Amino acid sequence: AKQLSYSSCQSLNISDHKPVMSTFLTVIKDVVKAKRDTIYDELNKVLDTYENDSMPVLTLDRLSLDFGEVRYGTKLSLPITIENTGKVWAQFRFVPKLDELDYCKSWFAVSPSYGMLMPGEKTTIEFSLLIDYATASALNAGNGSLNDILILRLEKGRDYYISLNGTL
């Protein structure tokens, strides 16, 4: 605010205090809705870009493994290579499906089942299948099949679903 004038009222002599008057010039900003919306959209784009850049991203060389024909007592292993193609570190782990305690059936094994990759780093996860006596008995009794879907969870990222299959 800018003061344009200041004066007192000289004609009033009722007390030793005289009323004063002043005139001010003020500028009131008016919000231009279209401009405000444009700036709001630009800020959202910048924040979305930052959020997307700060999310971890993995690339898997495949999402399905077929062990083929499986024989009793013979361990089979197949790899999946994962790479951190994002701009931030990526922490991963296998998690159980809803209402299940383990992340895979007892005849499958995963190594490593968790880990962390820096941007550009790669690792190999080994998936193994072994039919032992307990597994063979359960499968022969009709309790299960040689297939499973594993959930690879990327912290602060997405889930990857890896299918495992084999035939007896």
N, C-alpha and C positions, 0 to 999 in steps of 0.2 A: 504494500500500500504506500502511496505517495501523498504527503500532506500538501494541500494546495493553499489553505488559509487557516489562520488561527486568530480568534479575537474574543474579547469579553464584552459583556453587555454593560455599557457605561450608564445607561439610564436607570437601572434598578439600584436603589440605594437603601434597601431594607436591612441589610446586614453588612458586616465587614467582608463577607464572602460574596463574590460576584460570579454569576454563571459564565461559563466559557462555551465557545462554539468552535468547531473545526470542520473543514471540508477535506475529504480524502478521495484520491483516485485509486481504484482497485481494478485489477484485471482478473476476471473469472474465466477459468479454463473450461471449455466445453468439450465433452468427450465425443469424438467422431466414431460412431459405432463401427463403421466399415473399417477404419484404420485400426481400431482396437482389435477387431476380429482377425485382421491380417497379421498383426504382431503376435497375437495369441497362437495362430496356426503355425507361424514361423518358429516360435519357441517350442511348441509341441513336436515339430519335426526334429529340432536339435536334440530335445530330450529323448525322443524315440530312437534316433541314431545312436546316442550315447548308451541307452539301455540295450539295444541290439548288439552293439560292439562289446558290451561288458558281459554278455551271456556266453557261456562256454558252448563249443560245438565240436562234436566228434564225427569222424567219418569212419565207417566200418566197411571193410572190403567185401563183406557179404553178411546176410542176415539169416541164412539158412544153411544147416549142415546135415548132410546125409551120410551116415556111417555105412550104408549098404547092408550087406548080409553080415550078421554078427554071430560069432561062435562062442560057446561056453568057455570061460577061462582065458579068452584072448582079449587083451586090452587094445582098444582102438583110440587114436587121438587125431583130432583135426584142429587146425588153428584158425583164428580170425585176427586180422591185423586191424588195430584201431589207431587213428591219428587225430591229434588235437589240431583242427583246422581253424579254431577261433583265435581271438586276440588275448584271451585270459587263460589262466590255468584251469584245467578240467579235472574234477574229482569224480570218479565213477565207482559203482558197486552194484553187485547183483542183489536184488531184493525179492522176497517171497511174494507170490500172488496172494490176492485176498483169501482169507480163511485158511492159509497154509503156513506152516512153520519154517520149512526149508525153501530155498530159492530154486532147487532142482530135485528131481527124483533121485533115489539112492544109488541107482546104477550109473548116473552121470556124475562127473566131477569137473570143476572149473578151476584153472590156476593161471593168473591170480584172480581172486574173486572181487578184489577192490584195488584201487590205485589212484595215482594222480599223474597227469601229464602236463608239461609246460607247453606253450604254443609252439607248434611245429614238431613236437616230439611224437614218436610212434612206439607202440608195444604190441606184442602178440599175446593173445589169450588162448590157452590150450583147453580144448573141450575133450574129455575122455569118457569112454563108455566101457564098462566091464560087467560081464554077466558072471556073478559068483553063484554059489549053491543057493543062498537065500533068495536072490533075485530070480534065478531059474525056477525055483519052486513056486514063487509068487506068480510069475508070468505063466507057468504051466497050469496054475490053478485059475487062470483068467483074471488075476488081480493086477491090471496094468498093461501098458503097451510100451514099446520102445520109441516113444515120442514125448516131447515136452516143449514148452515155450518158456524161455527164460527172459526175465526183465532186467536189462542193464540200465540203471538209473544214473543220470548225469546230474549232480548237485547243481541247483539253480539253472537247470536246463531241462531237456526232454528225456523221455524214456525210449529205449530201443528194444524191440521184441525180436529175440533170436529163436528160431525153431530148430529143434534137434530131432532127427529121425533115424531109425534103424529097423531092419527086418530080421526075424529069426529064421 
